[in-house]
Amino acid sequence: MAKLTPTNSTPGLHVSKPSPSEPATASAVCHCGASASAKGDAQVGALVAGWNSNHGSAHAGGGAA
């Protein structure tokens, strides 16, 4: 299995929730240099929402918005 954690050379968003009884975790690294991590379902939800609004596809050209 490939390493799924995003890095500066492989930016992206990774979310994990091993089981329904464990908290979700997430890490994100953007092309623009921003990075974040979160633990807990609510915090991961907020990180994903922020990623969708401000990073990832918001930087469709690969540069900073």
ZABA-775032 format. One record per residue: residue number from 1; chain; x, y, z of N, C-alpha, C in turn; residue in three letters. Coordinates in steps of 0.2 Angstrom, whole numbers, plus 2048, in hexadecimal, padded with zeros to 3 digits. Layout:
+-----+-----+------+------+------+-------+-------+-------+------+------+------+------+
! seq ! mol ! n_px ! n_py ! n_pz ! ca_px ! ca_py ! ca_pz ! c_px ! c_py ! c_pz ! type !
+-----+-----+------+------+------+-------+-------+-------+------+------+------+------+
! NUM !   A !    X !    Y !    Z !     X !     Y !     Z !    X !    Y !    Z !  ala !
...
+-----+-----+------+------+------+-------+-------+-------+------+------+------+------+
This chain:
+-----+-----+------+------+------+-------+-------+-------+------+------+------+------+
! seq ! mol ! n_px ! n_py ! n_pz ! ca_px ! ca_py ! ca_pz ! c_px ! c_py ! c_pz ! type !
+-----+-----+------+------+------+-------+-------+-------+------+------+------+------+
!   1 !   A !  804 !  7FA !  800 !   800 !   800 !   800 !  804 !  806 !  800 !  met !
!   2 !   A !  803 !  80B !  7FC !   806 !   811 !   7FC !  805 !  815 !  802 !  ala !
!   3 !   A !  80A !  81A !  804 !   80A !   81E !   809 !  805 !  824 !  807 !  lys !
!   4 !   A !  800 !  825 !  80B !   7FA !   829 !   809 !  7FB !  830 !  80C !  leu !
!   5 !   A !  7FF !  831 !  811 !   800 !   838 !   814 !  803 !  83D !  80F !  thr !
!   6 !   A !  7FF !  843 !  80E !   801 !   848 !   809 !  808 !  84B !  80C !  pro !
!   7 !   A !  80C !  84D !  807 !   812 !   851 !   808 !  813 !  856 !  803 !  thr !
!   8 !   A !  818 !  85B !  804 !   819 !   860 !   7FF !  81A !  85E !  7F8 !  asn !
!   9 !   A !  81D !  858 !  7F7 !   81E !   855 !   7F0 !  818 !  851 !  7EE !  ser !
!  10 !   A !  813 !  84F !  7F2 !   80D !   84C !   7F0 !  807 !  84F !  7F4 !  thr !
!  11 !   A !  805 !  855 !  7F3 !   800 !   858 !   7F7 !  7F9 !  855 !  7F6 !  pro !
!  12 !   A !  7F5 !  856 !  7FB !   7EF !   853 !   7FB !  7EB !  853 !  802 !  gly !
!  13 !   A !  7E6 !  84F !  802 !   7E2 !   84E !   808 !  7E1 !  847 !  80A !  leu !
!  14 !   A !  7E3 !  845 !  810 !   7E2 !   83E !   812 !  7DE !  83E !  818 !  his !
!  15 !   A !  7D8 !  83A !  818 !   7D4 !   839 !   81E !  7D4 !  832 !  820 !  val !
!  16 !   A !  7D4 !  830 !  826 !   7D3 !   829 !   829 !  7CF !  829 !  82E !  ser !
!  17 !   A !  7CB !  823 !  82E !   7C6 !   822 !   834 !  7C6 !  81A !  835 !  lys !
!  18 !   A !  7CB !  818 !  838 !   7CC !   810 !   839 !  7C6 !  80C !  83B !  pro !
!  19 !   A !  7C2 !  80F !  83F !   7BB !   80C !   841 !  7B6 !  811 !  843 !  ser !
!  20 !   A !  7B0 !  80F !  843 !   7AB !   814 !   846 !  7AC !  817 !  84D !  pro !
!  21 !   A !  7AF !  813 !  851 !   7B0 !   815 !   858 !  7B6 !  819 !  859 !  ser !
!  22 !   A !  7BB !  81A !  854 !   7C1 !   81E !   854 !  7C0 !  825 !  851 !  glu !
!  23 !   A !  7C3 !  82A !  853 !   7C3 !   830 !   850 !  7C6 !  830 !  849 !  pro !
!  24 !   A !  7C4 !  834 !  845 !   7C7 !   835 !   83E !  7CD !  839 !  83F !  ala !
!  25 !   A !  7D2 !  838 !  83B !   7D8 !   83D !   83A !  7D9 !  83F !  833 !  thr !
!  26 !   A !  7DC !  845 !  832 !   7DD !   847 !   82B !  7E3 !  84B !  82B !  ala !
!  27 !   A !  7E7 !  84B !  825 !   7EC !   850 !   824 !  7EC !  852 !  81D !  ser !
!  28 !   A !  7EE !  858 !  81C !   7ED !   85B !   815 !  7F4 !  860 !  814 !  ala !
!  29 !   A !  7F6 !  85F !  80E !   7FB !   864 !   80C !  7F9 !  866 !  805 !  val !
!  30 !   A !  7FA !  86D !  804 !   7F7 !   870 !   7FE !  7FD !  872 !  7F9 !  cys !
!  31 !   A !  7FC !  873 !  7F3 !   801 !   875 !   7EE !  804 !  87C !  7F1 !  his !
!  32 !   A !  7FF !  880 !  7F4 !   801 !   887 !   7F6 !  806 !  887 !  7FC !  cys !
!  33 !   A !  807 !  881 !  7FF !   80B !   881 !   805 !  807 !  880 !  80C !  gly !
!  34 !   A !  801 !  881 !  80B !   7FD !   881 !   811 !  7FC !  879 !  813 !  ala !
!  35 !   A !  7FC !  878 !  81A !   7FB !   871 !   81D !  7F7 !  871 !  823 !  ser !
!  36 !   A !  7F4 !  86C !  824 !   7F0 !   86B !   82A !  7EF !  864 !  82C !  ala !
!  37 !   A !  7ED !  863 !  833 !   7EB !   85C !   835 !  7E6 !  85D !  83A !  ser !
!  38 !   A !  7E2 !  858 !  83B !   7DC !   858 !   83F !  7DB !  851 !  842 !  ala !
!  39 !   A !  7D8 !  851 !  848 !   7D6 !   84B !   84B !  7CF !  84C !  84E !  lys !
!  40 !   A !  7CB !  847 !  84D !   7C4 !   848 !   84F !  7BF !  849 !  84A !  gly !
!  41 !   A !  7B9 !  846 !  84A !   7B5 !   847 !   844 !  7B3 !  84E !  842 !  asp !
!  42 !   A !  7B1 !  852 !  847 !   7AF !   859 !   846 !  7B5 !  85D !  843 !  ala !
!  43 !   A !  7BB !  85C !  846 !   7C1 !   860 !   843 !  7C3 !  85D !  83C !  gln !
!  44 !   A !  7C3 !  857 !  83B !   7C4 !   854 !   834 !  7BF !  857 !  82F !  val !
!  45 !   A !  7B9 !  857 !  831 !   7B4 !   85A !   82D !  7B5 !  861 !  82B !  gly !
!  46 !   A !  7B7 !  865 !  830 !   7B9 !   86C !   82E !  7BF !  86C !  82A !  ala !
!  47 !   A !  7C4 !  868 !  82B !   7CA !   868 !   827 !  7C8 !  867 !  81F !  leu !
!  48 !   A !  7C4 !  862 !  81E !   7C2 !   860 !   818 !  7BE !  865 !  814 !  val !
!  49 !   A !  7BA !  868 !  818 !   7B6 !   86E !   815 !  7BA !  874 !  813 !  ala !
!  50 !   A !  7BF !  875 !  818 !   7C4 !   87B !   816 !  7C8 !  879 !  810 !  gly !
!  51 !   A !  7CA !  872 !  80F !   7CE !   870 !   80A !  7CA !  871 !  803 !  trp !
!  52 !   A !  7C4 !  86F !  804 !   7C0 !   86F !   7FE !  7BE !  877 !  7FB !  asn !
!  53 !   A !  7BE !  87B !  800 !   7BD !   882 !   7FF !  7C3 !  886 !  7FD !  ser !
!  54 !   A !  7C9 !  884 !  800 !   7CE !   889 !   7FF !  7D5 !  886 !  7FC !  asn !
!  55 !   A !  7D5 !  87F !  7FB !   7DA !   87B !   7F8 !  7D8 !  876 !  7F3 !  his !
!  56 !   A !  7DC !  871 !  7F2 !   7DA !   86C !   7EE !  7D8 !  86E !  7E7 !  gly !
!  57 !   A !  7D2 !  86D !  7E5 !   7CF !   86F !   7DF !  7CF !  877 !  7DE !  ser !
!  58 !   A !  7CF !  87A !  7E4 !   7CF !   882 !   7E3 !  7D6 !  884 !  7E0 !  ala !
!  59 !   A !  7DB !  880 !  7E0 !   7E1 !   881 !   7DD !  7E2 !  87D !  7D7 !  his !
!  60 !   A !  7DD !  87D !  7D2 !   7DD !   878 !   7CD !  7E3 !  879 !  7C8 !  ala !
!  61 !   A !  7E6 !  87F !  7C8 !   7EC !   880 !   7C4 !  7F2 !  87D !  7C7 !  gly !
!  62 !   A !  7F2 !  87B !  7CE !   7F8 !   879 !   7D1 !  7FB !  87F !  7D5 !  gly !
!  63 !   A !  7F9 !  885 !  7D5 !   7FC !   88A !   7D8 !  7F8 !  88D !  7DE !  gly !
!  64 !   A !  7FA !  892 !  7E1 !   7F6 !   895 !   7E6 !  7F0 !  899 !  7E3 !  ala !
!  65 !   A !  7EB !  899 !  7E7 !   7E5 !   89D !   7E5 !  7E6 !  8A4 !  7E6 !  ala !
+-----+-----+------+------+------+-------+-------+-------+------+------+------+------+
